Amino acid sequence: MQGLDEYIRQGEPQEQERGRAWQTAIGLQEVDGLKTSPYLLETARKHIEGDITIIEAKQLIDSYYKSQTGRKEVEGERTEEADKVSARITELLQEQTFNFSPAQLTSIHRRLFEGIYKFAGRIRDYNITKQEWVLRGETVYYASADTISETLEYDMGQERNFSYEGKSIDEAISHLTRFCANLWQIHAFGEGNTRSTAVFMIKYLKTLGFKVTNDLFATHSWYFRNALVRANYSNLQEGITETTIFLERFFRNMLLGETTPLRNREMHLDWKPEPDAQSAKVDSQSANSALRNDNSAFSLPPKCKNCTLEEIAVLRVIQQNPSATQKFIAIEIGKSERTVKSITARLQEQGILKRVNGKRNGYWEILGNLKR
């Protein structure tokens, strides 16, 4: 996000964290075609630099839109919504609390849209359709209004009872993307479903042990929405079936640092592969090259293709901080120190991780081609 990248590249750890949260929050407004104001960016900078708290940032934005200047600037636009919701998403992403339940999803929607939508935090009581560009103007079939609560309870119950223990990363991501697609397809609220789903999933992924990098939500939020649409649309007469392949690309890039190009046009029902394969190859190589230059990129060591979610979470922390103690790793991924000890021991046995110079003054070395 132009104007905030400097904090992520060069800022102190707290500035980087705040900068990423703001980037994600601002980027997510694009799923509904919204743009934030210059005033929002100025306020975000003050918060990132520690001059004001997130509460004060929200208050400044609220006051701005009560003034004549603010009202004049956004006349006929939804900039006010974009600014206020951006600040609220930033606040939610920085909170270290989460409860996996329909009530949590409802709470997220209420906190994001209170004072913006009259129905903020309320399950819709009417059926909806939405024309989608990626579907040539067709709509996804959303949950019927009279089944929303039961469907939410069922889907979350199924996910709650699913164990990721021992699952390969491919199995885990496949399952996560299907759950995310199902949650979004319910479309529990009249508006704001994609932004609420994104915040819910980011916080949920953190409870699974991922220190989620939110950059993709900042730069590819429109792709994220279109991928959700394609994951929930079928037209058997035209040979089209719902597919999570596009959503899986998004999740793999986000969680594993893979560099698959994310192109919206490839999801359109009328899309045909480019006849000039060499041109497509050049585009792909350019995208991969740009990502390889990103110091935050992450890729799995060759021996870790069957690593579990928890093992990859540990490796990500170690990649960023090779001197990390097991206590520090435990705090970062939200697991017990005992669990981390078991994971690091297992990774060492598998030849993926190595401890150099002992426990007290040593550091971790990840074996293979993991990016550092």
N, C-alpha and C positions, 0 to 999 in steps of 0.2 A: 504494500500500500504506500503510494508515493507520500513522502513526508514523514513516515514513521520508520522506514527501513534503517535509518542511522542508529536508532536506539537498539534495534535487534542485532545489528552487526557490531556495534562498538560500545553499547551501553553496559552499565553494571548489571549483575544478575537480576536485580529487582526491576530495573528499567526494561530489560529484555522481556521479562515475564509480562509486565504491564503492556509493553509495546505489542507483543503477540496477541494478547487478549483484545486490545483495541483493533488490531488488524483484522482479526477474525470477526469481531462484532460489526465493523464497518463493511467488510466484504460480504457478510451474510445479508445485508440489505439488498444486494443485487438480485437475490432470488425473486424479489417482487418488483424489480426494476427501479428501486429507490436509490437516491444519492444523498449523501450527507453534506452539510454546509461547511464552509471555511471556519465558521465559529466552533463547530464541533471538533475540528482538527486542532484548533488552537487550544481548546479546553483539554483535549486528550494529551497534548504535549505537557501541559501544566501538571496533569496527574502523573504521567510517566516520569517526569523529572522530580516528582515528590513534593511539588509546591502546594498541591491540594490533595485531599482524599477523594476516593471515588464518590462518597456521599456528597462532598462539596461540588464535585464535577456535575453530578446529577442536578443539584440545586441551581447551579449556574445556568445549565441548559434550560431548566424549567423557567427560571426568571427571564431568560432571553426571549422565550416565546410568549411571555406575558407582556412584553414591551411592544410598542408600536413598530420599532425597527424590525424585530423578529417576525411579527405578523406580516409586515409588508414584504419582507424578503421571500417568504414561503407562500405567498398568496397563489392559490390555484395549484400548489404542489403538495407532495407528501414528505417534504424535507423534515418537517417537525417530527413526524413519526420515525423517520430514519435516525435522526439525532438522538431522540429520547431512547429508542430501543437499543441503539448502539451502546449507550452508556449503561443501560440495564444489563445487556449481555455481558459487558465487561465486568460488571459487579458479580454476576452469577459465576462466571468462569474463574474468578479469583477466590470464591468461597470454597472452603474445604469441607463441604457438607453435601450429602446426597443420600436419597432413600429410593431404592428401586421399586417404584409403585406407580399406579395411575395417578394417585394424589400428587406425586412429585411432578409428573408431566403437567397436570392441571395448574399446579403452583407456579411452574416456570412460565406457562402462558399468561397467567394472571399478572405476575411480576413484570413481564415484558410489555404487556399491552394495556395495563390499567390506566384509565384516563384517555386512552386512544380508541379502543373499541368498547362499546357498551357491554359486549358479551365476554370481556376478558376473564379467563379462568372458568368459563362455563361451557359445558358440553353442548354442542349444537343440537337443536331440536327440530331441524329441518334437513332435507336432503339437498345435496349440491352436485353440480357438474362444473367442469372448468375446461375451456378450450386450450389445448396444448400445441404449441408450435411444433414440437418434436413429433407429434402424432398427426400432423396435417389438420389441426383443429379439432380432432376427436378428443374425448375425455376418458380418464380412468374411472372405473366404477368404484366409488368410495363406499365405506360402510353405511348402511342404512341408519338413520337417526335413532331408531328405536332399538338398535343392537350395539351402539357404540360402547357403552359401559361394560357390557358382558364381553365384547370382543377384546377390549383393553385388558380386562382381568384375565381372559384366557391366554392371550399372547404373552403377557408378562409372566403369568404363571408357568407357561411352557419354558420361557427363557430362564426363569428363576430355578427351575428344576433341572436345567441342562448343566452338565459338568464339563468344564473345559480341561479338567485335569487329564493329562496324557494325550490330549488331542494335538495333532500336528498344526502348524500355523496355517496351512492350506484349509484344513477342516474348520479351524476356528474362525478364519475370516469368511469362509463360505457361510457358516452359521450366523455370524454377526451381521453380514449384509442382508441375509434373508429376514432376520429379526427387524433390522432397521427399516427395510422396505415394507414389511407388514405393519409396523407401527405407524409409518407415514401414511399408508394406504387407508387406515381407519379415518384419518382426517377429522380428528375429534372436535375441532373448532371451526368456526366460520371463516376465519382468516388467520394467518400467522403460523400455520402448521409446520412448514419447512424450517423456519427459524427455531421454533420450539423443539422440533425433533433433533435438529443439529446440536443445540445446547444440551439436551437430554443425553444424546449419544456421546458427546465429548466427555461429560461428567461420568457417564457409565463406564466408558473405556478406561478412565483413570482408576476406577475401582477394581478393574481387572488387572491392574498392574502396569498399565501403559502411562508413561509421561507423554501424553499426546501432544504432538506438534500440530498446531491448529492452522498452519500456513495454507493448507489446501482449501480450507473453508474460506480463507481470506481471498485467495486468488482464483478458486474454481467453484464458487458457491452455485453458479448457474449450472455448471456441469453436474454438481451433486444433485440438484433438483431434477434435471432431465434424466439422470440415471435412475432416480427413484420412480419417475414416470414409466420408463421402459421396463423396470422391474415389476410393474403392476399392470401391464397392458397386453392383451392378447386379441388377435383377430384371425381365427382359424381359417376363415374363407380366403384370406390373403397369405396364409402360411406364416403368420406372425405369432410368436408365443412370448410370454413374459420371460425376461432374462435379467439376471443379476450381474452379468459379465462386466458391464460398465461401472456398476457400483463397486464391484470387487477391485477393479483397477484403481478407483479412487481410494479405497481403504488400504490397498497394498502400498500405494505410493505414500499414503499418510503414515501408516504404521511400520512399514518395512523400508521406506526410503527408495522403493523402486522408481524407475524413471519412465514409465509408460506415458506417452503423450496423451493428454486428456482433451479430446476435440469434440465439441458439441455437435458438429455437423455429422459425425459418424453415427450418432444416435438417431438422426432423423430417418423416418420410415422410407424416404425416397433416396437415401444416400447410396451411392455406388462407389466402390473403390476407385481411386484415381488411376487412369490408364498408364500414367507415367510413374511407374514403380520407383524409378531412380529418384524422382523428385520427392516422393513420399519418404524414401530412405534418407535423403539429405535432411528433410524436416525433422525426422526422428533423431538423427545423429546430432543435430543442432540442439534439440531439446535435451537430449541426454548429456551433451557436453556442458550446457548451462547448469544443469543440476549437479553434475560432477564437481563444478566449481563452488558449489554451496557447501560450506564447512559443516552444516548441520545434517547433510545427507547421511543416510544409513543404509547399509546393505548387509545381507546375511553372509557369514562365512560359509564356505562350501559344505562343511560338515553339519551345518545347522538347518538344513532344509526341512528337517522334521522336528525342529525345536518347538516347545510349547510357548504359549503366550507369556507365561511367567519367566521363562528362560530368556526370551527376547527382551522383555522389559529390563531384566538385570543387565543384559549386554548393552542395551542403550545407555543406561546410567554409566556403566563402566567406560563406554566409548567416550562420553563427555567428560568423565572424571576418573582416569585410570587409578588414582590413589584413593578412591572411595572406600571407606570402611564398610563392613557388612551392616553395621548399624545405620549408616548413612543410606545405603542402598535400600534397606528395609523401609526407612521413612519415605524415600522417594517413590517407591512402587506400592506403598500401602500394605506391605506384608510383614509378618513377624521376622525377627532376626534369625530365628531357628529355621524358618522356611528358606531364607536367603542362603544360609549355610548349606542346606541340602542342595539347593540349586547350583551354587558355585562348585560344590564337590562333584556333582553330577557332570557339570560342564567340563571340569578338569579331567574327569575319567574319560570323557568322550573326545578329549584332545582339542577342545574348542577354546578353553581358557587356561591360562597359566599364571601362577603366582611367582613373582620375581623378588628376590631379596627378603623373603620371610614375611611374617605377619606384622611386625611393629613398624618397620620403615620401608616396606615393600610397596609394590604396585601390581596392578593386573595387566596382563597382556593377552589380547584376543588374537588367536592364531588364525591365519587365513587372510582373506582380502577385505576384511571389514574396514570401512573408511575411517580414518582418524583425522 
